[in-house]
Amino acid sequence: MNKELMEALDILEKEKEISKDTLFEAIENSLITACKNHFGKSDNVKVEIDRETCDFLCYAEKEVVEEVEDECLQISLPDAREINPNAVIGSIVNVEIKSKEFGRIATQNAKNVILQKIREEERSVIYNQYFEKEKDIVTGIVQRYIGRNISINLGKADGILNDSEQVKGEVFKPTERIKVYILEVKNTPKGPRILVSRTHPELVKRLFEAEVTEIKDGTVEIMSIAREAGSRTKMAVRSNNPNVDAVGACVGLNGARVNSIVEELRGEKIDIINWDENPGNLIQNALSPAKIVAVFADPDEKTAKVVVPDYQLSLAIGKEGQNARLAARLTGYKIDIKSETQAKDAPGFRYEDYMDEYDEYDEYDEEYGEEDASEYEDEVSGEDYQEDGSEPTE
């Protein structure tokens, strides 16, 4: 019997990850409960279990008295001396309790105590296991739709992907494997309730941490991330090693690393830019792929005015303002974008304030060729402006 008990405890420990000490405590409590149901009292009942052999001893501590008034707490001197020949009036004698004498109800209650403890420990183990993974990504298997929500099997527990945390347009089939971000793990009487997300910006961050070795070991650091789930993500990275290109490390050879993440996100576009402590440079990077003429950033007010070539205005703003919106979230600045024509017409605008920052149209030369560049130079040559930048008088 003890061998069978040991085997049962080994199986429980392996399959449900419940420690044997906890199971031994559950057995001890169940025996005490059975004694209470059988005798009516259990205050003086002790249980000892050998952790190595699973042999157990259940006994009651009884006081030796001349006349017994309470059989549960007291024992006569003749009876006590049958157990311990040295017993005297007032001493305590351990009287063994035979568990086989317990009635059916007491035995059933003891069994329920053990099962209840196992269920509680199992829930606790699962909760702790997933609580450690909170704010991290896991791979789950799509089970079924519950209304608009989706049940995701995460292994030993199920997660709930709420409608608000789903990417619009994503449709999953049962048994499909997907990666999700664990938002929150709640402990409830019915077990842990796990809320997961496919829209959280941290999902993209964790995917890069898992895919890019340089991010995992701290060589490359993700400084900021802005995401519109299902459409586009902008991510700013910097390298802590001058010999490592942060953007190149994230993109990978022939785009292998970033493409695997794009595939996991069902085609969501990802822009990776270099982080810069200079807010002007950071905003310029954040608005890529648009080319920037100048940036006027106010670190105190967290605002920035950006001037772009006329032909780049729509690209800088993006479809429905997405590029500018993501750049603002990424940098933390409120960004006002104007074309050169709009900027010149703005009150107090000084042409040379930003022309010094524009590198003599080199970038324009490379992009459009010398002929187009010269036409562009004539267009913004400043002939209509005086030396101080003010408009000429008639």
Secondary structure as a PSIPRED ss2 file (coil, helix, strand):
# PSIPRED VFORMAT (PSIPRED V4.0)

   1 M C   1.000  0.000  0.000
   2 N H   0.000  1.000  0.000
   3 K H   0.000  1.000  0.000
   4 E H   0.000  1.000  0.000
   5 L H   0.000  1.000  0.000
   6 M H   0.000  1.000  0.000
   7 E H   0.000  1.000  0.000
   8 A H   0.000  1.000  0.000
   9 L H   0.000  1.000  0.000
  10 D H   0.000  1.000  0.000
  11 I H   0.000  1.000  0.000
  12 L H   0.000  1.000  0.000
  13 E H   0.000  1.000  0.000
  14 K H   0.000  1.000  0.000
  15 E H   0.000  1.000  0.000
  16 K H   0.000  1.000  0.000
  17 E C   1.000  0.000  0.000
  18 I C   1.000  0.000  0.000
  19 S C   1.000  0.000  0.000
  20 K H   0.000  1.000  0.000
  21 D H   0.000  1.000  0.000
  22 T H   0.000  1.000  0.000
  23 L H   0.000  1.000  0.000
  24 F H   0.000  1.000  0.000
  25 E H   0.000  1.000  0.000
  26 A H   0.000  1.000  0.000
  27 I H   0.000  1.000  0.000
  28 E H   0.000  1.000  0.000
  29 N H   0.000  1.000  0.000
  30 S H   0.000  1.000  0.000
  31 L H   0.000  1.000  0.000
  32 I H   0.000  1.000  0.000
  33 T H   0.000  1.000  0.000
  34 A H   0.000  1.000  0.000
  35 C H   0.000  1.000  0.000
  36 K H   0.000  1.000  0.000
  37 N H   0.000  1.000  0.000
  38 H H   0.000  1.000  0.000
  39 F H   0.000  1.000  0.000
  40 G C   1.000  0.000  0.000
  41 K C   1.000  0.000  0.000
  42 S C   1.000  0.000  0.000
  43 D C   1.000  0.000  0.000
  44 N C   1.000  0.000  0.000
  45 V E   0.000  0.000  1.000
  46 K E   0.000  0.000  1.000
  47 V E   0.000  0.000  1.000
  48 E E   0.000  0.000  1.000
  49 I E   0.000  0.000  1.000
  50 D C   1.000  0.000  0.000
  51 R C   1.000  0.000  0.000
  52 E C   1.000  0.000  0.000
  53 T C   1.000  0.000  0.000
  54 C C   1.000  0.000  0.000
  55 D C   1.000  0.000  0.000
  56 F E   0.000  0.000  1.000
  57 L E   0.000  0.000  1.000
  58 C E   0.000  0.000  1.000
  59 Y E   0.000  0.000  1.000
  60 A E   0.000  0.000  1.000
  61 E E   0.000  0.000  1.000
  62 K E   0.000  0.000  1.000
  63 E E   0.000  0.000  1.000
  64 V E   0.000  0.000  1.000
  65 V E   0.000  0.000  1.000
  66 E C   1.000  0.000  0.000
  67 E C   1.000  0.000  0.000
  68 V C   1.000  0.000  0.000
  69 E C   1.000  0.000  0.000
  70 D C   1.000  0.000  0.000
  71 E C   1.000  0.000  0.000
  72 C C   1.000  0.000  0.000
  73 L C   1.000  0.000  0.000
  74 Q E   0.000  0.000  1.000
  75 I E   0.000  0.000  1.000
  76 S E   0.000  0.000  1.000
  77 L H   0.000  1.000  0.000
  78 P H   0.000  1.000  0.000
  79 D H   0.000  1.000  0.000
  80 A H   0.000  1.000  0.000
  81 R H   0.000  1.000  0.000
  82 E H   0.000  1.000  0.000
  83 I H   0.000  1.000  0.000
  84 N C   1.000  0.000  0.000
  85 P C   1.000  0.000  0.000
  86 N C   1.000  0.000  0.000
  87 A C   1.000  0.000  0.000
  88 V C   1.000  0.000  0.000
  89 I C   1.000  0.000  0.000
  90 G C   1.000  0.000  0.000
  91 S C   1.000  0.000  0.000
  92 I E   0.000  0.000  1.000
  93 V E   0.000  0.000  1.000
  94 N E   0.000  0.000  1.000
  95 V E   0.000  0.000  1.000
  96 E E   0.000  0.000  1.000
  97 I C   1.000  0.000  0.000
  98 K C   1.000  0.000  0.000
  99 S H   0.000  1.000  0.000
 100 K H   0.000  1.000  0.000
 101 E H   0.000  1.000  0.000
 102 F C   1.000  0.000  0.000
 103 G C   1.000  0.000  0.000
 104 R H   0.000  1.000  0.000
 105 I H   0.000  1.000  0.000
 106 A H   0.000  1.000  0.000
 107 T H   0.000  1.000  0.000
 108 Q H   0.000  1.000  0.000
 109 N H   0.000  1.000  0.000
 110 A H   0.000  1.000  0.000
 111 K H   0.000  1.000  0.000
 112 N H   0.000  1.000  0.000
 113 V H   0.000  1.000  0.000
 114 I H   0.000  1.000  0.000
 115 L H   0.000  1.000  0.000
 116 Q H   0.000  1.000  0.000
 117 K H   0.000  1.000  0.000
 118 I H   0.000  1.000  0.000
 119 R H   0.000  1.000  0.000
 120 E H   0.000  1.000  0.000
 121 E H   0.000  1.000  0.000
 122 E H   0.000  1.000  0.000
 123 R H   0.000  1.000  0.000
 124 S H   0.000  1.000  0.000
 125 V H   0.000  1.000  0.000
 126 I H   0.000  1.000  0.000
 127 Y H   0.000  1.000  0.000
 128 N H   0.000  1.000  0.000
 129 Q H   0.000  1.000  0.000
 130 Y H   0.000  1.000  0.000
 131 F H   0.000  1.000  0.000
 132 E C   1.000  0.000  0.000
 133 K C   1.000  0.000  0.000
 134 E C   1.000  0.000  0.000
 135 K C   1.000  0.000  0.000
 136 D C   1.000  0.000  0.000
 137 I E   0.000  0.000  1.000
 138 V E   0.000  0.000  1.000
 139 T E   0.000  0.000  1.000
 140 G E   0.000  0.000  1.000
 141 I E   0.000  0.000  1.000
 142 V E   0.000  0.000  1.000
 143 Q E   0.000  0.000  1.000
 144 R E   0.000  0.000  1.000
 145 Y E   0.000  0.000  1.000
 146 I E   0.000  0.000  1.000
 147 G C   1.000  0.000  0.000
 148 R C   1.000  0.000  0.000
 149 N E   0.000  0.000  1.000
 150 I E   0.000  0.000  1.000
 151 S E   0.000  0.000  1.000
 152 I E   0.000  0.000  1.000
 153 N E   0.000  0.000  1.000
 154 L C   1.000  0.000  0.000
 155 G C   1.000  0.000  0.000
 156 K C   1.000  0.000  0.000
 157 A C   1.000  0.000  0.000
 158 D E   0.000  0.000  1.000
 159 G E   0.000  0.000  1.000
 160 I E   0.000  0.000  1.000
 161 L E   0.000  0.000  1.000
 162 N C   1.000  0.000  0.000
 163 D H   0.000  1.000  0.000
 164 S H   0.000  1.000  0.000
 165 E H   0.000  1.000  0.000
 166 Q C   1.000  0.000  0.000
 167 V C   1.000  0.000  0.000
 168 K C   1.000  0.000  0.000
 169 G C   1.000  0.000  0.000
 170 E C   1.000  0.000  0.000
 171 V C   1.000  0.000  0.000
 172 F C   1.000  0.000  0.000
 173 K C   1.000  0.000  0.000
 174 P C   1.000  0.000  0.000
 175 T C   1.000  0.000  0.000
 176 E C   1.000  0.000  0.000
 177 R E   0.000  0.000  1.000
 178 I E   0.000  0.000  1.000
 179 K E   0.000  0.000  1.000
 180 V E   0.000  0.000  1.000
 181 Y E   0.000  0.000  1.000
 182 I E   0.000  0.000  1.000
 183 L E   0.000  0.000  1.000
 184 E E   0.000  0.000  1.000
 185 V E   0.000  0.000  1.000
 186 K E   0.000  0.000  1.000
 187 N E   0.000  0.000  1.000
 188 T E   0.000  0.000  1.000
 189 P C   1.000  0.000  0.000
 190 K C   1.000  0.000  0.000
 191 G E   0.000  0.000  1.000
 192 P E   0.000  0.000  1.000
 193 R E   0.000  0.000  1.000
 194 I E   0.000  0.000  1.000
 195 L E   0.000  0.000  1.000
 196 V E   0.000  0.000  1.000
 197 S E   0.000  0.000  1.000
 198 R C   1.000  0.000  0.000
 199 T C   1.000  0.000  0.000
 200 H C   1.000  0.000  0.000
 201 P H   0.000  1.000  0.000
 202 E H   0.000  1.000  0.000
 203 L H   0.000  1.000  0.000
 204 V H   0.000  1.000  0.000
 205 K H   0.000  1.000  0.000
 206 R H   0.000  1.000  0.000
 207 L H   0.000  1.000  0.000
 208 F H   0.000  1.000  0.000
 209 E H   0.000  1.000  0.000
 210 A H   0.000  1.000  0.000
 211 E H   0.000  1.000  0.000
 212 V C   1.000  0.000  0.000
 213 T H   0.000  1.000  0.000
 214 E H   0.000  1.000  0.000
 215 I H   0.000  1.000  0.000
 216 K H   0.000  1.000  0.000
 217 D C   1.000  0.000  0.000
 218 G C   1.000  0.000  0.000
 219 T C   1.000  0.000  0.000
 220 V E   0.000  0.000  1.000
 221 E E   0.000  0.000  1.000
 222 I E   0.000  0.000  1.000
 223 M E   0.000  0.000  1.000
 224 S E   0.000  0.000  1.000
 225 I E   0.000  0.000  1.000
 226 A E   0.000  0.000  1.000
 227 R E   0.000  0.000  1.000
 228 E E   0.000  0.000  1.000
 229 A C   1.000  0.000  0.000
 230 G C   1.000  0.000  0.000
 231 S C   1.000  0.000  0.000
 232 R E   0.000  0.000  1.000
 233 T E   0.000  0.000  1.000
 234 K E   0.000  0.000  1.000
 235 M E   0.000  0.000  1.000
 236 A E   0.000  0.000  1.000
 237 V E   0.000  0.000  1.000
 238 R E   0.000  0.000  1.000
 239 S E   0.000  0.000  1.000
 240 N C   1.000  0.000  0.000
 241 N C   1.000  0.000  0.000
 242 P C   1.000  0.000  0.000
 243 N C   1.000  0.000  0.000
 244 V C   1.000  0.000  0.000
 245 D C   1.000  0.000  0.000
 246 A H   0.000  1.000  0.000
 247 V H   0.000  1.000  0.000
 248 G H   0.000  1.000  0.000
 249 A H   0.000  1.000  0.000
 250 C H   0.000  1.000  0.000
 251 V H   0.000  1.000  0.000
 252 G C   1.000  0.000  0.000
 253 L H   0.000  1.000  0.000
 254 N H   0.000  1.000  0.000
 255 G H   0.000  1.000  0.000
 256 A H   0.000  1.000  0.000
 257 R H   0.000  1.000  0.000
 258 V H   0.000  1.000  0.000
 259 N H   0.000  1.000  0.000
 260 S H   0.000  1.000  0.000
 261 I H   0.000  1.000  0.000
 262 V H   0.000  1.000  0.000
 263 E H   0.000  1.000  0.000
 264 E H   0.000  1.000  0.000
 265 L C   1.000  0.000  0.000
 266 R C   1.000  0.000  0.000
 267 G C   1.000  0.000  0.000
 268 E C   1.000  0.000  0.000
 269 K E   0.000  0.000  1.000
 270 I E   0.000  0.000  1.000
 271 D E   0.000  0.000  1.000
 272 I E   0.000  0.000  1.000
 273 I E   0.000  0.000  1.000
 274 N E   0.000  0.000  1.000
 275 W C   1.000  0.000  0.000
 276 D C   1.000  0.000  0.000
 277 E C   1.000  0.000  0.000
 278 N C   1.000  0.000  0.000
 279 P H   0.000  1.000  0.000
 280 G H   0.000  1.000  0.000
 281 N H   0.000  1.000  0.000
 282 L H   0.000  1.000  0.000
 283 I H   0.000  1.000  0.000
 284 Q H   0.000  1.000  0.000
 285 N H   0.000  1.000  0.000
 286 A H   0.000  1.000  0.000
 287 L C   1.000  0.000  0.000
 288 S C   1.000  0.000  0.000
 289 P C   1.000  0.000  0.000
 290 A C   1.000  0.000  0.000
 291 K C   1.000  0.000  0.000
 292 I C   1.000  0.000  0.000
 293 V C   1.000  0.000  0.000
 294 A E   0.000  0.000  1.000
 295 V E   0.000  0.000  1.000
 296 F E   0.000  0.000  1.000
 297 A E   0.000  0.000  1.000
 298 D E   0.000  0.000  1.000
 299 P C   1.000  0.000  0.000
 300 D C   1.000  0.000  0.000
 301 E C   1.000  0.000  0.000
 302 K C   1.000  0.000  0.000
 303 T E   0.000  0.000  1.000
 304 A E   0.000  0.000  1.000
 305 K E   0.000  0.000  1.000
 306 V E   0.000  0.000  1.000
 307 V E   0.000  0.000  1.000
 308 V E   0.000  0.000  1.000
 309 P C   1.000  0.000  0.000
 310 D H   0.000  1.000  0.000
 311 Y H   0.000  1.000  0.000
 312 Q H   0.000  1.000  0.000
 313 L H   0.000  1.000  0.000
 314 S H   0.000  1.000  0.000
 315 L H   0.000  1.000  0.000
 316 A H   0.000  1.000  0.000
 317 I H   0.000  1.000  0.000
 318 G C   1.000  0.000  0.000
 319 K H   0.000  1.000  0.000
 320 E H   0.000  1.000  0.000
 321 G H   0.000  1.000  0.000
 322 Q H   0.000  1.000  0.000
 323 N H   0.000  1.000  0.000
 324 A H   0.000  1.000  0.000
 325 R H   0.000  1.000  0.000
 326 L H   0.000  1.000  0.000
 327 A H   0.000  1.000  0.000
 328 A H   0.000  1.000  0.000
 329 R H   0.000  1.000  0.000
 330 L H   0.000  1.000  0.000
 331 T H   0.000  1.000  0.000
 332 G C   1.000  0.000  0.000
 333 Y C   1.000  0.000  0.000
 334 K E   0.000  0.000  1.000
 335 I E   0.000  0.000  1.000
 336 D E   0.000  0.000  1.000
 337 I E   0.000  0.000  1.000
 338 K E   0.000  0.000  1.000
 339 S E   0.000  0.000  1.000
 340 E H   0.000  1.000  0.000
 341 T H   0.000  1.000  0.000
 342 Q H   0.000  1.000  0.000
 343 A H   0.000  1.000  0.000
 344 K H   0.000  1.000  0.000
 345 D H   0.000  1.000  0.000
 346 A C   1.000  0.000  0.000
 347 P C   1.000  0.000  0.000
 348 G C   1.000  0.000  0.000
 349 F C   1.000  0.000  0.000
 350 R C   1.000  0.000  0.000
 351 Y H   0.000  1.000  0.000
 352 E H   0.000  1.000  0.000
 353 D H   0.000  1.000  0.000
 354 Y H   0.000  1.000  0.000
 355 M H   0.000  1.000  0.000
 356 D C   1.000  0.000  0.000
 357 E C   1.000  0.000  0.000
 358 Y C   1.000  0.000  0.000
 359 D C   1.000  0.000  0.000
 360 E C   1.000  0.000  0.000
 361 Y C   1.000  0.000  0.000
 362 D H   0.000  1.000  0.000
 363 E H   0.000  1.000  0.000
 364 Y H   0.000  1.000  0.000
 365 D H   0.000  1.000  0.000
 366 E H   0.000  1.000  0.000
 367 E H   0.000  1.000  0.000
 368 Y H   0.000  1.000  0.000
 369 G C   1.000  0.000  0.000
 370 E H   0.000  1.000  0.000
 371 E H   0.000  1.000  0.000
 372 D H   0.000  1.000  0.000
 373 A H   0.000  1.000  0.000
 374 S H   0.000  1.000  0.000
 375 E H   0.000  1.000  0.000
 376 Y H   0.000  1.000  0.000
 377 E H   0.000  1.000  0.000
 378 D H   0.000  1.000  0.000
 379 E H   0.000  1.000  0.000
 380 V C   1.000  0.000  0.000
 381 S C   1.000  0.000  0.000
 382 G C   1.000  0.000  0.000
 383 E C   1.000  0.000  0.000
 384 D C   1.000  0.000  0.000
 385 Y C   1.000  0.000  0.000
 386 Q C   1.000  0.000  0.000
 387 E C   1.000  0.000  0.000
 388 D C   1.000  0.000  0.000
 389 G C   1.000  0.000  0.000
 390 S C   1.000  0.000  0.000
 391 E C   1.000  0.000  0.000
 392 P C   1.000  0.000  0.000
 393 T C   1.000  0.000  0.000
 394 E C   1.000  0.000  0.000
